């Protein structure tokens, strides 16, 4: 039951190599526990730690002693002549033995509660199919042990020495209370929760895995993004509107929503026309049902659009589309049962993305497929924690060689296998935290996490996992330093001055960790090759370069926008060079330009015209240029949301607002109230921008929805359920 989490920390005054254990927060994020599950998990995790168990036992001891003392004081004060509980005059002088009746009563209450709880916990263990915290084996052992210890305690009470001790501290009640609480918290509550989870009725039952994904908000947004990039988002939008149709409570609302769906998805040339072959036949059948149904008496059926849904959502049955989605790290929804059993298809999936094996976890996966998955991504081993594969030496070996941290998902046996652990820490030194405690203290494992390629040369010394001693002893060893900096660039800090002058060692360090450049000698901070190697990997490392290289135009143009932040002030105020930077890195670089050039109209125009999605580029211009109409107009043409930065100055200008809204409909929100009532501006914002509409008459609303059906979702609430707005346009399109 106790989750022992070890951590290894190897530190020195100026270096800290940390291997920390996985926290409960990471666990809850990784397995996406719900709010209630988080509470249960935190409570169980807290009360399972030895520190808290000891503190809890001491607290119970203190409470019982105080309680005993209070009872004695009350009896001495009010019932001195006719005692009810204590047989002697004073607890401190004569002990605290109780009279016969209270003793027997207390014994029956405590023992009865303890035995009933043990019996219930035992029955629950057998009853539940779910082992929420993997405690069955430990609990089955713990219950009989507790019963045995309880019986042993009762026997010892007949021994004189124990009876005398019990007069000093009422250990019987303390131990019985503690063991009862322990079983209640560590066994009874978790098992009850597991049974509750088993028996809890499912709130939603989905026909396909596709529907399950679409009803998950985060999954839906990811999948919708992929579909938009693939120009096929209409199927998902149809599904969402279909859900709205089913949720309509009144028959009139349901009829209007049905007509809206027909108009948007089943009419040729509609904004979101579904790409299905028999669209005309389906439309006529659905319209026939709509118009022959007496909506004043009966609601339209839920299954009205089932045939359309089955066609619209089956595009995921095509293997090539699924493979493409997996390759782009998007969600794949598979509703073709034949594909789930196709071994060749599964092999292709896991070769593209190892974690995609989760889609096939319920199938009878062969060892070869599992090996292919962990070779592609070692973290795929996480999906086999409840199978024998996490105890398969070859599978785990391949997983940790691809990703050392996959050791976390190996069985306890293999996390105690030195060869497996060595493979893991050679791939990722932080994997040492998942090894068993003995191997975390092993000298070979320690060396492998720091200098894996030359560890054998130094294994004859027991370093006691002391990184400070290791680096201090071997700081002049060229081979050790080269291997260490290739593993962790910051190890360069502990190399000798002579080795810090070696260009090949410094190059190896900055290739691993660009910021290791700060530990190089000044000569190498002035070396163009070394600085370029670091800055191309992380532009911010240019801050450690010499002044000469931070003024090197050619070098900075070969790096990235982050390097420009640390360029010399001379370059930041060089107009010709800044214009080159803006053309290469985009308008976002304006934030690093010298203040004098932020007032230069040519520079700012170049920046805002290349802002693209960086709508805040405009706010880095000088205040005087924010009032320049040409600059603002160029900015909103490149990125409509740039209006946000100057809404107070230009939100009233119709030309600028129209230009902004044309490029990004959300810019409508930053126009003035007066412009939000202008018909031209409203028409330009048709779509999501209409969320900000302030004034709009009914006739305009009907006209907008007639021309652009999807706009209905974004109109003010007053028009959302208006019969004319919702249905007038549908009749015209369906029959006009």
N, C-alpha and C positions, 0 to 999 in steps of 0.2 A: 504493500500500500504506500509506503514512504517513497517519494520520488527523490532520490539522491542526486543532486546536481553539483558536480565538482567543477572547479575552474582552476586553471593554471595561469599564473601571472609571473612573467620573468621580467624584472625591471632593473634599471640602472639609473643613476642620477639624471641622465639626459636622454635615456631611451627606455621605452616601455613596450615590450612585446606581449600583448595580452591575448589570452585565449579564454574567453568568458563563456559560461554555460548559457544555453538558451533560456530566456526568461519566459515567465508565464504569459506575458503580453504577446511575445512572438508566437507562442504556441496557439493562443486564441486567434491571432490574426491569420496564421497559416491554415488552421482548420475551420476558420470562419464560425466560431461559436456564437450562438445567439445571446441576448442579454441575460436571460435566466440561466443559461448554461455557464456563462461567465461567472455569475454569482456562485453557483454550485462549485465550479472549478476552483475559484479563488478560496472559498471556504475550506474545501478539501485540501488544497495545496498548503494553506496556512496551518491547519491543524495536523498535517502530516509531518511537519518538520520537527526534528528532535528538540530543537531549542524551545519551541512553543509547547511541546508536550511536557518538558521538564518544568517550564514556568507555570504551566497550567496545574501540574501536580502540586507544586509548591504553594500556588494560590489556594487550591482546595484544602491543603493542610492548614494554611493560615486561617481560612474561613471557618474550618471545623474547630480549631483551637479557640478562636474568638467566640464562636457560637457556644461552645462548652462553657467558657468563662462567663458569658452573659447569663446562661441558664443558672449557673451556680450563684451569681450575684442576686438574681431575681429570687431564687429559693431562700438564700440566706436573709434577704431583706423582708420577704412577705410570708414565707412558709417555713420559718425556722423550726417551729414546734411540730409541724405535721408535714414532713418532707414527702414530695411526690416523686422526684426524679433521682436526687443524689442520696447515697447511703451514708456518706461521711460529711463532716462539718465543712471541710474546705478542700477545694481541688488542689491547691498548692501544697497543703500539708499532708493530706491523707489520700490523694488520688481522686479518680473520678469514676468509680465503678457505679453503674446504674442499678436500680432495683430490678427484681426479677421480671415483672410484667412489662415495663418499658423496654427492657433488653430483648425479651422474646418478640415483642411487637415490632421493634426496629429491625430485628433479624429477619422476620418474615417479610416485612415490607421491602427491605433491600434485596434479599435473596430472591423473593418472588419476582420483583421487577427485573432482576438480572437474568433469571432463568427464562422468563417469558420473552425477554428481548433476544436472548441467545437463540431460543427456539424459532422466533419469528424471523430473525436474520438468516438462520439455516434454511427455513422454508423458502424465503425470498431468493436465496442463492440458487436453489434448485428450480424455482419457478421462472426466473427471468432468463430470456434468451440473449439479452444485451448485456455486455460487460463494459459499462461506460468508462470506467477508469482501470480496467484490467486488474481487478482485485479478487476475482473468484478464488484462485488457488490460495492466495495468502489468507483470505477470509476463512476459507474452509479449514485451514490449519489453525488460525487464530482462535476460533470459537471453542474447539475442544481443549486447546491449551488454556484458555481463560477458565473454562469449567474445571479443569484439572487443578489449576492454581487456586481457584476458589475453594475447592474441596480440601486441598492441602492446607489452606489458611485455617479452615474450620478445625482441622485435626490439630494444628499447632496451638490452637486456643486452649486445648486441654493440657498443654505443657505449662508448668508453673511460671517459668521465666517470661513467657509470652503474655500470660495473664497479668503479670505485674506491669510489664511494659504497656499493656493496653490501658492500664489505669492512668498512665501519664499522658498518652496521646491516643485518642480513640481511632486507632489504625484500621479497625474493621470497617467502620463506616466510611473512612477516607478511601480505602482501597476498593471497596464495593462501588462507591459512587464514581470513582475515577474510571474503573473498568467498564461500568455501565455507560458512562458518557462516551468513552472511547469507542465502544461497539456501536452506539447510537450514531455518532458522527461519521466514523470511518467505514461502517458497513451498512447500517440500517438506512440512513438517508440516501447514499448513492444508489443502493439497490432499488429503493422505492422510486427514485427518480428514473432509473433505467426502465422499470416496469411501466411507469407513467408514460415514458417516451414510446414504449412498445404498443401500449394500448390506446394512445392518443389518436383520435380519428384524424385522418388527413383532411386538411381544409380544402385542398384542391386536387383533383385527379386530372391528369393531362393525358390526352390521347396519344401524343407522340413526344419524343424528347425535344422536338422543335418547340412545341407549345410550352414546355417547362422552361426553356431558355428565354422565350419571348415574354414570359410572365415574371422574369427576374429583371429588375430595372437596370442593374449594372450590365448584365449579359446582353439585354436588349440594345442598350446604347452602343456597346462594342460591335454587335452584329450589324446594327443599322449603319454604323460608320463604314464597315466593310462593304455593305450593300450599296451605299451611296457612291463609294469609290468604284464600284463595279457597275454603276448605273442600273441597279435593280432594286431600289428601295421600296417600290410600290407594294410588293407583297407583304412586307412588314407593316407598312402604314395601313394597308387593308386590314390586317389582323387586329391592329389596335382599334380601328374604327368598328370592327365586328364586335370587339369586347364592349365598346360603348353601346352598341345596338342591343346586346344581350342585357345590359344593365339598365336600360330604359324601363321605368316603372309603369308609365301610362301607355295605353295603346296608341294614342296620337303621337307621342314622342317617338315610339318605336317605328311607327309608319314613316314619320318624317326622316328618321335616321336611316331607314331602309332606302328611301328615295335618294338621300344624300350619297349613300354607298354606291347605288346604281349610277348616279350622275358622275361621281368621281372616278370609279374604277371599271365600269362595264360599258361605257360609251366610247366609241372610237373617237380619238382625238382629245379625250378628257385629260386633265392635268396628270392623273396618276393611272392611266389606262393599264390594266393588267395584260401581260403578254401571254394570252391563252387562246387556243385555236377555236373553241366553240363559244366565243364570248357573246355573239348575237343570240344564239339559241338559249344560253343561260340567262341572258338579260330578259328575253321575252317571257321565259318561264317564271322568273322572279316577279316581273311586273304584273303578270297575270294573277299571281297569288296575292300581290299587294292590292290590286284594284278590285278583286272579287271578294276580298276579306272585309267583313263588316267591322271596321276598326272601332266603332262605338260600342260594340259588344265584346268582340274577341281581340286579343292581342295577336300580332304576327308570331309565328313559332320561332323558337331558338334556332332550329335547324334550317332556316330559310336559305342561308348562304353556305351550307355545308359542302355542296358540290364545288362551289367556287373556292372555298378554303382548301379542299383536298388537292385542287389543281395548283393553287397559288403557293402552297407550302411544300410541294414535293420536288422543287428544283434541287433540294439537297440530296436527292437520291442518286444524283449523277456523280460518280466517283471523281471525275476530273475537277468539278467545282469544289468538292470537299477537300481534295488534296491541295487545291489552290488556296482555300481559306486557311488550312492548317499551316501552309508554307508562309502565309502572311501573319501568323500568330493570331488569327481571328477565331471566333467560335465556330465550330462546325456542328451542324445538327443532322443526325443521320436517322431517317425514318424508313430506310430500306432494309428490312431484316436480312436480306441475302448478303448485303455488304458487311454486316456485322459478323458473318460467319465466313467471309472470304479471306482465307489465309494470306493470299498474295496482296490483297488490298491493305490488310492490317500491317503487313510488313512494310509497304510503301509509306503508310502513315507514320509509323514509329521511326522510320529512317529519316523522315522530314522533321519530325518533332517527337522526341521520346515521351514527353508527358501526355501526348495525345492518346497514349495507351489507356488512359482513364476511361475513354469512351467504350473500350472493349473489355473492361475489367471483369464483367460478368460472363464473358465467354471462356471457354476452356483454352487458355493460352498455352502454347508450347514453349519450351525452354529457349528455343532459338529466337522466337519473337521477343521474349523478355530480354535476352542478351542484346538484341538489336536496339531495343529501346534504351537500355542503360548505357550502351556505347555512344548513342547519340546525345543523351543527357542523363548524367548520373542521378539527378534528382528524381527520375522516373521510378527509382527504387522505393520512393515514398508510398507508391500505390500498392506495394506488395508486403506491407508490414504485417498483414493478417494472413499471409500465405507462407509456404515453405521456401519461397524464392529468397526471402530476406535472410535465410539461413544457408543459402546455396553459395559456397565459397567462390566459385567462378563468377557468378552473377554479381556478387558484392565486389569482387576484385575488379571487374570491368567498370563497375559504377564509380568506385573511389579513384580509379585511374583517370576517369573522365572528369570527375568533380570530387575532390577530397572530402567535402562536407557531406557527401552522401553516406559517409560512415554513420551518421546520425540514425539512419533508417535500417542499419544492419542489426542482426540479432545480438543479444548479449554475448553469446559465445564468440561470434566473429569480431566483436568490438574488443575482445580479449585476445585476439589472434595477432601476434606481433607483426607478422609479415603483412597482413591486411592493413594494420594501423600504419606501418611504415610507408606503404603505398599511398595511403591517404594523406599523411603529413608531407610527403614529398610533393604531392600535387597542390596541397593547400595547407600551410602550417597551422591555420586556425582549426583544422580538423582534430587536433590533439584533444580538444575539449570533449570529444565524443568517445574517446578511448576509455577503457576501464581505468580505475584509479591507479592500479599498479603500473600500467604502461605509461600513464601520464608522468610518472616519476622515473621512467626508464631512461638511462643515459643515451642509448642508441636512438630512441624516438625523439628525445630532446635535440640531439645533434642533427637528425634528419629534418627537423622542422626549421633549422637555421642554415645548415650547409649540406644538403643531401648528397651532393656529388663527391664530397671528400670526407664524409662523416667517418668512414672506416679508418682514416688516418689518426683520428683523435679519440677513438672509442676505448683505448686502453686506459684512459683517465676518467675517473668518476667526477663529473662536473657538478653533481648535485643540483642540476637544473638552474645553475647560477649563470645567467647571461653576462653579468658584469665581469665576473671572473674569466669567463670564456673569451670575451672580446679583449679584455685587458691582457690576457696571456698570449693571445694569437694575433694581436693587432699588427705585428710586423710580418705575419705569414701571408705572402702574396696569394697563394692558392686558396687559402681559407677566405681571405677578404673578397677575392673575385667571386667565389661561390656565394658568399653571404650577401653581397650587394646585388647579385643577379637575382637572389631570392627576395631580398628586402632592401630597396635602394637606400633607405635611411641608415642602414648598417655602415654606410660610408663615414658617418660621424665618428665611429669608434676605430677606424683605421688609423695607422700612423701617418704623420705628415708626409713621409716619403711615398707611401702608397697613395695618398690623396693627390700627389703630383703626377701619378700614372694616368695618362689619358684614357687607356683602355678600361681601367677600373672605374673611372668617373663616368665614362660612356655607358658602361654596363649598369651603373647605379641610376643614371637619369632615364635610361630606357625602361627600367622597372618602376621608378618613382621620380618624375620630373623635378619635384621640389627638393630632391637630394642635391641639386645644384648648389644650394646654400652652404653645403659642407665642403665643396671643392675649394682648392686654393685659388687665389686671385688670378693667377696666370690662366687657369682653365676657365674661369668665369669670363675671361676675355677671349676665349677660343671660339671662333665662329661655329665650328662643327659641333662642339659640345652644347653650346647654347641653342643652336638650331634644333638639335636632337631633342632637347628638353621642351623648348617652346612649341614645337609642332605637336607634341603630345599633350601639353597643358600650357596654354598661352600665359597663364598667371605666373609661371615659373620665370618669366622674363624679368621679374622684379629683382632676381638675384644676379642678373648679368651685369657686366661692366657698363659704365656710362657710354663708352664708345659704341658698344653693340646695341644699346637701347636707342642709339641715334642712327643705326644702320637701316636705311630705307628698304633696301633689297631684302634684308633678313626679315623685317616685319611683314612685308608683303608676302613672304613665303610661309607665314604662320597663320594666325587666325585673329578674330576680333578681340579676344580676351588679351592677346599680347599687346594690342594697340593701347590698351588701358595703361600699360606700364612703359610705353614709349617715352622718349624724352620730351620735355615741354617744347623744345625747338621744333620737333616733328609735328606735335599736336597743333602748332600754330603756323605750319607751312601749308599755305593754301593749295598749291599744286599737289603736294603729297596727300593732303586730306581728301581732295577730290578723287584721287586714285583709290584711297582706302574705302571711300563711300561706294565707289563703283564695284569694288571687289567684295566688300563685306556687307553692303546694304546700309540702309538708313539708320539702323540701330546704333551704328558706330558714332553717331552725332553726340551721344552722351559723353564720349571720351575726348571730343574735340576741344581745343583751347577756347576759353571764353571769348576771346577777341573774334574768332571765326564764327561763333554762334550768332553774331550780329551781321555776318556777311550773307547777303541775300543769295548769291550764287551757290554758296556752300549749303545753306539751308534748303534751297530749292532742290538741289541735287539729292539731299538726304530724304526729304519728305516724298519726293517722287519715286524713291526706291524703298519706301517704308514697308510696303506689302502688308503683312499682318501686324507689324509693330506700330500700332496706332498711337502709342505714346511718344513716338519720335518727335512729334511737333512740340511737345512740352519742353524739350531741351533747347529749343530756339530762344533767342532773346525776347524780352517783353515787347520790344519795338516791332519785331518781325511777326509776332502773334497778331498784331493789328494790321499787318500787310495783307490786303485782299488776295493778291497773286499767290502768296505763299500758302495761305489757308486753302484757296481753291485747288492748288496743286496737291495739297495734302489729302483733301477729301476725295479727290479723283483717284489717288493711289490707294487710300484706305478710308472708307466711309466713316468708320468709328473714330477717326481723328477729330471729328466734330466734338467729341466728348471733351477734349482738351481746351476747346475755345467756345463752348456752348454759351457762356455768358456774353462773350463778345460778338459771336456770329450766329447764335441760335435763332435770331430774328431775320436773317438774310435768306430770302426765298431761294435765290440761285444757288447759294452754297449748300443749303439744306437739301434741295432737290438733287444736287450732284452727289451729296453724301449718301442719301437714301437710295439712289440708283445703284451705288456700289455696295452698300450694306444696309439692308432694311432696318436693322436695329438702331441705326443712327436717328430714326424717327423719334426715338425716346428723348433725344437731346435738343429737339426743336422747341420753340416757344409755344405756348398755348394757342396763340393766334394762328401760327402756321399749322398746328395740328388740326385746325378746323378748315384749312384750305383744301379744296377738293383735289387739286393737282398733286399736292404733297401726299394726301391720303392714298390716292391711286398709285403713286410711285412706291408707297410702302406696303402694297398688298402682300400679305403673308405674315410672317412672324413679327414684322415691325408694327403691325396694327395693335399689338398689346398696349401701345402708348396712346391710342386714339383718345382724345378728350371730348370732341364734339363731332357728332355724325348723325345726320337725319336718317330716318327709316328708308326713304327712297334710295339714298346713296348706298346704304347697307345692302339692300336687295340687289342693286346694280353691281356692286362689287362682288357679291357672292355668285351672282349669275355669270360674271365673267371669270371669276377665280374661286372655285368651290372651296378650296382648302382655307380660304380666308375666314370662313365661318368660325373656325376654332379660335381665332384671335380677335374677334370683334368684342366690344363691351358686353358685359353680362346681360344687359337689357335686351340684346338681340339674339342671344344664344338660343333661347327657346321660343322666339317669335315665329309663329306659324308661317307668315308670308315670307320672311327672310329664309327660313329653312326649306320650305317646300315649293315656293313659286317658281324658282329657277329649275327645279327638278322636273316639274310638269312640262316646262317649255322645252327642255333638252330632250326629254324622253318622247315627246309627241310633236315637237316643233319642226 
